[in-house]
Amino acid sequence: MKALLVVLILVFLWTIPCPAADSGFKQGAKEAGQGAKEAGQEAGQAFKEESKEIGQKIKSDAKEIKREAQKQGRTIGEWFRETGKQTGEAFRQMGKEVRKFFSGN
């Protein structure tokens, strides 16, 4: 009977909320939540800064590529212009030769 009474008292004590333990748990959970929140903010800020740096790098690379493409475009344009001049001159010479052939001059 004594053992049964001790067990009942222990069960009763376990079921009664302890304000000191409850507030300690709440405080610990609150601190853990605050730590997680701050860590998330720091990670977000670091991600934001890295994204800016990457964006600037992409932007500068795109400008360089654009400059090179424009330079190559001018070079290709010059080649077509020269080729067109040479082709035109060849047709003019051929026309003169054909005229000479048919006119006999």
N, CA, C and O atoms as a GROMACS GRO file, in nm:
protein
  420
    1MET      N    1   0.081  -0.118   0.000
    1MET     CA    2   0.000   0.000   0.000
    1MET      C    3   0.086   0.125   0.000
    1MET      O    4   0.056   0.223  -0.068
    2LYS      N    5   0.194   0.120   0.079
    2LYS     CA    6   0.285   0.234   0.080
    2LYS      C    7   0.342   0.258  -0.058
    2LYS      O    8   0.354   0.372  -0.102
    3ALA      N    9   0.378   0.153  -0.126
    3ALA     CA   10   0.436   0.166  -0.260
    3ALA      C   11   0.334   0.225  -0.357
    3ALA      O   12   0.369   0.308  -0.442
    4LEU      N   13   0.211   0.184  -0.343
    4LEU     CA   14   0.106   0.238  -0.429
    4LEU      C   15   0.086   0.386  -0.402
    4LEU      O   16   0.067   0.463  -0.496
    5LEU      N   17   0.090   0.427  -0.278
    5LEU     CA   18   0.076   0.567  -0.242
    5LEU      C   19   0.192   0.649  -0.297
    5LEU      O   20   0.171   0.760  -0.345
    6VAL      N   21   0.313   0.597  -0.290
    6VAL     CA   22   0.431   0.668  -0.344
    6VAL      C   23   0.418   0.683  -0.496
    6VAL      O   24   0.450   0.788  -0.550
    7VAL      N   25   0.374   0.580  -0.562
    7VAL     CA   26   0.357   0.585  -0.708
    7VAL      C   27   0.252   0.688  -0.744
    7VAL      O   28   0.271   0.766  -0.837
    8LEU      N   29   0.141   0.691  -0.671
    8LEU     CA   30   0.035   0.788  -0.699
    8LEU      C   31   0.084   0.931  -0.675
    8LEU      O   32   0.051   1.020  -0.753
    9ILE      N   33   0.160   0.953  -0.573
    9ILE     CA   34   0.215   1.087  -0.546
    9ILE      C   35   0.311   1.128  -0.657
    9ILE      O   36   0.308   1.242  -0.703
   10LEU      N   37   0.396   1.036  -0.701
   10LEU     CA   38   0.490   1.067  -0.810
   10LEU      C   39   0.417   1.099  -0.940
   10LEU      O   40   0.453   1.193  -1.011
   11VAL      N   41   0.314   1.021  -0.970
   11VAL     CA   42   0.235   1.046  -1.090
   11VAL      C   43   0.167   1.181  -1.079
   11VAL      O   44   0.165   1.257  -1.176
   12PHE      N   45   0.113   1.212  -0.965
   12PHE     CA   46   0.047   1.339  -0.943
   12PHE      C   47   0.145   1.455  -0.960
   12PHE      O   48   0.111   1.557  -1.020
   13LEU      N   49   0.266   1.441  -0.907
   13LEU     CA   50   0.366   1.547  -0.918
   13LEU      C   51   0.412   1.565  -1.064
   13LEU      O   52   0.441   1.677  -1.106
   14TRP      N   53   0.418   1.459  -1.139
   14TRP     CA   54   0.460   1.469  -1.280
   14TRP      C   55   0.354   1.539  -1.366
   14TRP      O   56   0.385   1.603  -1.467
   15THR      N   57   0.228   1.526  -1.323
   15THR     CA   58   0.121   1.586  -1.402
   15THR      C   59   0.101   1.734  -1.373
   15THR      O   60   0.042   1.804  -1.455
   16ILE      N   61   0.146   1.782  -1.261
   16ILE     CA   62   0.132   1.923  -1.225
   16ILE      C   63   0.240   2.002  -1.301
   16ILE      O   64   0.358   1.969  -1.291
   17PRO      N   65   0.200   2.105  -1.377
   17PRO     CA   66   0.299   2.183  -1.450
   17PRO      C   67   0.387   2.262  -1.354
   17PRO      O   68   0.339   2.320  -1.256
   18CYS      N   69   0.512   2.264  -1.384
   18CYS     CA   70   0.608   2.339  -1.302
   18CYS      C   71   0.637   2.470  -1.373
   18CYS      O   72   0.696   2.469  -1.481
   19PRO      N   73   0.600   2.583  -1.316
   19PRO     CA   74   0.619   2.712  -1.384
   19PRO      C   75   0.766   2.742  -1.414
   19PRO      O   76   0.796   2.802  -1.517
   20ALA      N   77   0.855   2.702  -1.328
   20ALA     CA   78   0.997   2.729  -1.350
   20ALA      C   79   1.048   2.651  -1.470
   20ALA      O   80   1.120   2.705  -1.554
   21ALA      N   81   1.010   2.526  -1.479
   21ALA     CA   82   1.054   2.444  -1.592
   21ALA      C   83   0.986   2.490  -1.720
   21ALA      O   84   1.050   2.492  -1.825
   22ASP      N   85   0.860   2.526  -1.713
   22ASP     CA   86   0.784   2.569  -1.831
   22ASP      C   87   0.842   2.700  -1.886
   22ASP      O   88   0.859   2.713  -2.007
   23SER      N   89   0.871   2.795  -1.797
   23SER     CA   90   0.926   2.923  -1.845
   23SER      C   91   1.068   2.904  -1.899
   23SER      O   92   1.109   2.972  -1.993
   24GLY      N   93   1.141   2.814  -1.838
   24GLY     CA   94   1.277   2.786  -1.890
   24GLY      C   95   1.271   2.727  -2.029
   24GLY      O   96   1.352   2.762  -2.115
   25PHE      N   97   1.176   2.637  -2.052
   25PHE     CA   98   1.161   2.577  -2.185
   25PHE      C   99   1.118   2.683  -2.285
   25PHE      O  100   1.170   2.689  -2.397
   26LYS      N  101   1.023   2.766  -2.245
   26LYS     CA  102   0.977   2.872  -2.335
   26LYS      C  103   1.090   2.968  -2.370
   26LYS      O  104   1.106   3.008  -2.485
   27GLN      N  105   1.168   3.004  -2.269
   27GLN     CA  106   1.280   3.096  -2.292
   27GLN      C  107   1.384   3.033  -2.385
   27GLN      O  108   1.436   3.100  -2.475
   28GLY      N  109   1.412   2.906  -2.364
   28GLY     CA  110   1.508   2.837  -2.452
   28GLY      C  111   1.457   2.827  -2.594
   28GLY      O  112   1.532   2.847  -2.689
   29ALA      N  113   1.329   2.797  -2.609
   29ALA     CA  114   1.269   2.789  -2.742
   29ALA      C  115   1.270   2.926  -2.809
   29ALA      O  116   1.294   2.938  -2.929
   30LYS      N  117   1.242   3.030  -2.730
   30LYS     CA  118   1.242   3.166  -2.784
   30LYS      C  119   1.382   3.205  -2.831
   30LYS      O  120   1.397   3.263  -2.939
   31GLU      N  121   1.484   3.174  -2.753
   31GLU     CA  122   1.622   3.205  -2.791
   31GLU      C  123   1.663   3.126  -2.915
   31GLU      O  124   1.731   3.180  -3.003
   32ALA      N  125   1.623   3.001  -2.921
   32ALA     CA  126   1.656   2.919  -3.039
   32ALA      C  127   1.587   2.976  -3.163
   32ALA      O  128   1.647   2.982  -3.270
   33GLY      N  129   1.462   3.016  -3.149
   33GLY     CA  130   1.390   3.076  -3.261
   33GLY      C  131   1.454   3.206  -3.306
   33GLY      O  132   1.466   3.231  -3.426
   34GLN      N  133   1.496   3.288  -3.210
   34GLN     CA  134   1.563   3.415  -3.242
   34GLN      C  135   1.696   3.389  -3.312
   34GLN      O  136   1.732   3.459  -3.407
   35GLY      N  137   1.768   3.289  -3.266
   35GLY     CA  138   1.895   3.253  -3.330
   35GLY      C  139   1.874   3.207  -3.474
   35GLY      O  140   1.950   3.244  -3.563
   36ALA      N  141   1.772   3.127  -3.495
   36ALA     CA  142   1.741   3.080  -3.630
   36ALA      C  143   1.700   3.197  -3.719
   36ALA      O  144   1.738   3.202  -3.836
   37LYS      N  145   1.623   3.289  -3.665
   37LYS     CA  146   1.580   3.406  -3.740
   37LYS      C  147   1.700   3.491  -3.782
   37LYS      O  148   1.710   3.533  -3.897
   38GLU      N  149   1.791   3.516  -3.688
   38GLU     CA  150   1.910   3.596  -3.718
   38GLU      C  151   1.999   3.526  -3.820
   38GLU      O  152   2.054   3.590  -3.910
   39ALA      N  153   2.014   3.396  -3.806
   39ALA     CA  154   2.096   3.320  -3.901
   39ALA      C  155   2.035   3.327  -4.041
   39ALA      O  156   2.106   3.340  -4.140
   40GLY      N  157   1.902   3.319  -4.048
   40GLY     CA  158   1.834   3.330  -4.176
   40GLY      C  159   1.853   3.467  -4.239
   40GLY      O  160   1.874   3.479  -4.360
   41GLN      N  161   1.846   3.572  -4.156
   41GLN     CA  162   1.867   3.707  -4.207
   41GLN      C  163   2.009   3.727  -4.257
   41GLN      O  164   2.031   3.788  -4.361
   42GLU      N  165   2.106   3.673  -4.183
   42GLU     CA  166   2.246   3.685  -4.225
   42GLU      C  167   2.269   3.609  -4.356
   42GLU      O  168   2.339   3.658  -4.444
   43ALA      N  169   2.212   3.491  -4.366
   43ALA     CA  170   2.227   3.412  -4.490
   43ALA      C  171   2.160   3.484  -4.606
   43ALA      O  172   2.214   3.486  -4.716
   44GLY      N  173   2.044   3.544  -4.583
   44GLY     CA  174   1.976   3.619  -4.687
   44GLY      C  175   2.056   3.738  -4.732
   44GLY      O  176   2.064   3.767  -4.852
   45GLN      N  177   2.117   3.809  -4.638
   45GLN     CA  178   2.200   3.925  -4.671
   45GLN      C  179   2.323   3.883  -4.749
   45GLN      O  180   2.360   3.949  -4.846
   46ALA      N  181   2.386   3.774  -4.709
   46ALA     CA  182   2.503   3.725  -4.782
   46ALA      C  183   2.465   3.684  -4.924
   46ALA      O  184   2.538   3.712  -5.019
   47PHE      N  185   2.350   3.617  -4.938
   47PHE     CA  186   2.302   3.576  -5.070
   47PHE      C  187   2.275   3.698  -5.158
   47PHE      O  188   2.306   3.699  -5.277
   48LYS      N  189   2.216   3.800  -5.098
   48LYS     CA  190   2.185   3.923  -5.170
   48LYS      C  191   2.313   3.991  -5.221
   48LYS      O  192   2.319   4.036  -5.336
   49GLU      N  193   2.415   3.998  -5.136
   49GLU     CA  194   2.542   4.060  -5.175
   49GLU      C  195   2.612   3.979  -5.284
   49GLU      O  196   2.664   4.036  -5.380
   50GLU      N  197   2.612   3.848  -5.270
   50GLU     CA  198   2.673   3.762  -5.372
   50GLU      C  199   2.600   3.776  -5.505
   50GLU      O  200   2.662   3.778  -5.611
   51SER      N  201   2.467   3.785  -5.498
   51SER     CA  202   2.389   3.802  -5.620
   51SER      C  203   2.424   3.932  -5.690
   51SER      O  204   2.432   3.936  -5.813
   52LYS      N  205   2.444   4.039  -5.614
   52LYS     CA  206   2.483   4.167  -5.672
   52LYS      C  207   2.618   4.155  -5.742
   52LYS      O  208   2.635   4.202  -5.854
   53GLU      N  209   2.713   4.091  -5.675
   53GLU     CA  210   2.846   4.076  -5.733
   53GLU      C  211   2.841   3.993  -5.861
   53GLU      O  212   2.905   4.027  -5.961
   54ILE      N  213   2.766   3.885  -5.858
   54ILE     CA  214   2.752   3.800  -5.977
   54ILE      C  215   2.684   3.878  -6.089
   54ILE      O  216   2.724   3.868  -6.205
   55GLY      N  217   2.582   3.954  -6.054
   55GLY     CA  218   2.513   4.036  -6.154
   55GLY      C  219   2.605   4.137  -6.219
   55GLY      O  220   2.601   4.156  -6.340
   56GLN      N  221   2.689   4.202  -6.138
   56GLN     CA  222   2.785   4.298  -6.193
   56GLN      C  223   2.886   4.230  -6.285
   56GLN      O  224   2.923   4.285  -6.388
   57LYS      N  225   2.930   4.111  -6.247
   57LYS     CA  226   3.025   4.037  -6.330
   57LYS      C  227   2.962   3.999  -6.464
   57LYS      O  228   3.025   4.013  -6.569
   58ILE      N  229   2.838   3.952  -6.459
   58ILE     CA  230   2.768   3.915  -6.583
   58ILE      C  231   2.750   4.038  -6.671
   58ILE      O  232   2.768   4.033  -6.792
   59LYS      N  233   2.713   4.151  -6.608
   59LYS     CA  234   2.692   4.275  -6.683
   59LYS      C  235   2.821   4.321  -6.751
   59LYS      O  236   2.818   4.359  -6.868
   60SER      N  237   2.933   4.317  -6.680
   60SER     CA  238   3.059   4.359  -6.740
   60SER      C  239   3.104   4.262  -6.850
   60SER      O  240   3.158   4.304  -6.952
   61ASP      N  241   3.081   4.132  -6.828
   61ASP     CA  242   3.115   4.035  -6.932
   61ASP      C  243   3.029   4.054  -7.056
   61ASP      O  244   3.078   4.042  -7.168
   62ALA      N  245   2.903   4.085  -7.036
   62ALA     CA  246   2.813   4.108  -7.150
   62ALA      C  247   2.857   4.230  -7.230
   62ALA      O  248   2.850   4.230  -7.353
   63LYS      N  249   2.902   4.334  -7.160
   63LYS     CA  250   2.951   4.454  -7.231
   63LYS      C  251   3.073   4.419  -7.315
   63LYS      O  252   3.085   4.464  -7.429
   64GLU      N  253   3.163   4.340  -7.258
   64GLU     CA  254   3.285   4.302  -7.331
   64GLU      C  255   3.249   4.217  -7.454
   64GLU      O  256   3.303   4.237  -7.562
   65ILE      N  257   3.158   4.124  -7.435
   65ILE     CA  258   3.115   4.039  -7.548
   65ILE      C  259   3.050   4.125  -7.656
   65ILE      O  260   3.072   4.103  -7.775
   66LYS      N  261   2.970   4.222  -7.614
   66LYS     CA  262   2.904   4.310  -7.710
   66LYS      C  263   3.008   4.389  -7.790
   66LYS      O  264   2.997   4.402  -7.912
   67ARG      N  265   3.108   4.442  -7.720
   67ARG     CA  266   3.215   4.517  -7.789
   67ARG      C  267   3.287   4.429  -7.890
   67ARG      O  268   3.313   4.471  -8.003
   68GLU      N  269   3.319   4.307  -7.849
   68GLU     CA  270   3.388   4.214  -7.940
   68GLU      C  271   3.300   4.180  -8.059
   68GLU      O  272   3.348   4.172  -8.172
   69ALA      N  273   3.171   4.158  -8.035
   69ALA     CA  274   3.080   4.125  -8.144
   69ALA      C  275   3.068   4.241  -8.242
   69ALA      O  276   3.064   4.221  -8.363
   70GLN      N  277   3.063   4.363  -8.189
   70GLN     CA  278   3.056   4.480  -8.276
   70GLN      C  279   3.184   4.493  -8.359
   70GLN      O  280   3.179   4.525  -8.478
   71LYS      N  281   3.297   4.468  -8.293
   71LYS     CA  282   3.423   4.476  -8.366
   71LYS      C  283   3.427   4.370  -8.475
   71LYS      O  284   3.466   4.398  -8.588
   72GLN      N  285   3.386   4.247  -8.442
   72GLN     CA  286   3.383   4.139  -8.540
   72GLN      C  287   3.282   4.171  -8.650
   72GLN      O  288   3.305   4.140  -8.767
   73GLY      N  289   3.171   4.232  -8.614
   73GLY     CA  290   3.070   4.270  -8.712
   73GLY      C  291   3.126   4.368  -8.812
   73GLY      O  292   3.100   4.358  -8.932
   74ARG      N  293   3.204   4.465  -8.764
   74ARG     CA  294   3.268   4.559  -8.856
   74ARG      C  295   3.368   4.488  -8.944
   74ARG      O  296   3.378   4.517  -9.063
   75THR      N  297   3.443   4.396  -8.888
   75THR     CA  298   3.542   4.324  -8.965
   75THR      C  299   3.475   4.240  -9.074
   75THR      O  300   3.520   4.239  -9.188
   76ILE      N  301   3.368   4.171  -9.038
   76ILE     CA  302   3.295   4.091  -9.136
   76ILE      C  303   3.232   4.181  -9.242
   76ILE      O  304   3.233   4.149  -9.360
   77GLY      N  305   3.178   4.295  -9.197
   77GLY     CA  306   3.121   4.391  -9.292
   77GLY      C  307   3.225   4.442  -9.390
   77GLY      O  308   3.197   4.455  -9.510
   78GLU      N  309   3.343   4.471  -9.340
   78GLU     CA  310   3.451   4.516  -9.428
   78GLU      C  311   3.488   4.407  -9.528
   78GLU      O  312   3.513   4.437  -9.645
   79TRP      N  313   3.490   4.282  -9.484
   79TRP     CA  314   3.523   4.172  -9.576
   79TRP      C  315   3.419   4.162  -9.687
   79TRP      O  316   3.454   4.146  -9.804
   80PHE      N  317   3.289   4.171  -9.649
   80PHE     CA  318   3.185   4.166  -9.752
   80PHE      C  319   3.196   4.284  -9.848
   80PHE      O  320   3.177   4.269  -9.968
   81ARG      N  321   3.227   4.400  -9.794
   81ARG     CA  322   3.241   4.518  -9.879
   81ARG      C  323   3.355   4.500  -9.979
   81ARG      O  324   3.339   4.528 -10.098
   82GLU      N  325   3.468   4.453  -9.931
   82GLU     CA  326   3.582   4.430 -10.020
   82GLU      C  327   3.552   4.320 -10.122
   82GLU      O  328   3.586   4.333 -10.239
   83THR      N  329   3.489   4.214 -10.077
   83THR     CA  330   3.454   4.105 -10.167
   83THR      C  331   3.357   4.154 -10.274
   83THR      O  332   3.370   4.119 -10.391
   84GLY      N  333   3.261   4.234 -10.235
   84GLY     CA  334   3.166   4.291 -10.330
   84GLY      C  335   3.234   4.380 -10.432
   84GLY      O  336   3.201   4.376 -10.550
   85LYS      N  337   3.330   4.459 -10.387
   85LYS     CA  338   3.406   4.546 -10.480
   85LYS      C  339   3.484   4.460 -10.579
   85LYS      O  340   3.484   4.488 -10.699
   86GLN      N  341   3.549   4.357 -10.530
   86GLN     CA  342   3.628   4.269 -10.618
   86GLN      C  343   3.538   4.195 -10.716
   86GLN      O  344   3.572   4.181 -10.834
   87THR      N  345   3.422   4.148 -10.668
   87THR     CA  346   3.328   4.078 -10.757
   87THR      C  347   3.276   4.174 -10.863
   87THR      O  348   3.267   4.138 -10.981
   88GLY      N  349   3.240   4.294 -10.822
   88GLY     CA  350   3.193   4.394 -10.918
   88GLY      C  351   3.298   4.427 -11.021
   88GLY      O  352   3.267   4.438 -11.140
   89GLU      N  353   3.421   4.442 -10.978
   89GLU     CA  354   3.531   4.472 -11.072
   89GLU      C  355   3.552   4.355 -11.167
   89GLU      O  356   3.578   4.376 -11.286
   90ALA      N  357   3.541   4.232 -11.118
   90ALA     CA  358   3.557   4.115 -11.205
   90ALA      C  359   3.446   4.111 -11.310
   90ALA      O  360   3.474   4.079 -11.426
   91PHE      N  361   3.322   4.142 -11.274
   91PHE     CA  362   3.212   4.145 -11.371
   91PHE      C  363   3.232   4.257 -11.473
   91PHE      O  364   3.203   4.239 -11.592
   92ARG      N  365   3.281   4.372 -11.428
   92ARG     CA  366   3.309   4.480 -11.523
   92ARG      C  367   3.415   4.439 -11.624
   92ARG      O  368   3.400   4.464 -11.743
   93GLN      N  369   3.521   4.377 -11.576
   93GLN     CA  370   3.627   4.332 -11.667
   93GLN      C  371   3.574   4.227 -11.764
   93GLN      O  372   3.606   4.229 -11.882
   94MET      N  373   3.493   4.134 -11.713
   94MET     CA  374   3.436   4.031 -11.798
   94MET      C  375   3.345   4.096 -11.903
   94MET      O  376   3.346   4.054 -12.019
   95GLY      N  377   3.268   4.196 -11.864
   95GLY     CA  378   3.182   4.266 -11.958
   95GLY      C  379   3.262   4.333 -12.068
   95GLY      O  380   3.222   4.330 -12.185
   96LYS      N  381   3.375   4.394 -12.031
   96LYS     CA  382   3.462   4.458 -12.131
   96LYS      C  383   3.517   4.353 -12.227
   96LYS      O  384   3.523   4.376 -12.348
   97GLU      N  385   3.558   4.240 -12.172
   97GLU     CA  386   3.615   4.134 -12.256
   97GLU      C  387   3.511   4.075 -12.350
   97GLU      O  388   3.542   4.047 -12.465
   98VAL      N  389   3.389   4.057 -12.303
   98VAL     CA  390   3.282   4.004 -12.387
   98VAL      C  391   3.250   4.103 -12.497
   98VAL      O  392   3.230   4.063 -12.612
   99ARG      N  393   3.246   4.232 -12.465
   99ARG     CA  394   3.218   4.335 -12.564
   99ARG      C  395   3.328   4.335 -12.670
   99ARG      O  396   3.299   4.343 -12.790
  100LYS      N  397   3.453   4.326 -12.627
  100LYS     CA  398   3.566   4.324 -12.722
  100LYS      C  399   3.553   4.203 -12.815
  100LYS      O  400   3.578   4.213 -12.935
  101PHE      N  401   3.514   4.089 -12.757
  101PHE     CA  402   3.505   3.967 -12.834
  101PHE      C  403   3.398   3.980 -12.943
  101PHE      O  404   3.422   3.943 -13.058
  102PHE      N  405   3.280   4.031 -12.906
  102PHE     CA  406   3.172   4.041 -13.003
  102PHE      C  407   3.189   4.159 -13.099
  102PHE      O  408   3.144   4.153 -13.213
  103SER      N  409   3.254   4.266 -13.054
  103SER     CA  410   3.270   4.381 -13.143
  103SER      C  411   3.394   4.368 -13.227
  103SER      O  412   3.406   4.435 -13.330
  104GLY      N  413   3.485   4.286 -13.187
  104GLY     CA  414   3.607   4.265 -13.261
  104GLY      C  415   3.711   4.373 -13.236
  104GLY      O  416   3.809   4.378 -13.310
  105ASN      N  417   3.697   4.454 -13.141
  105ASN     CA  418   3.797   4.558 -13.112
  105ASN      C  419   3.902   4.511 -13.020
  105ASN      O  420   3.992   4.587 -12.986
   0.00000   0.00000   0.00000
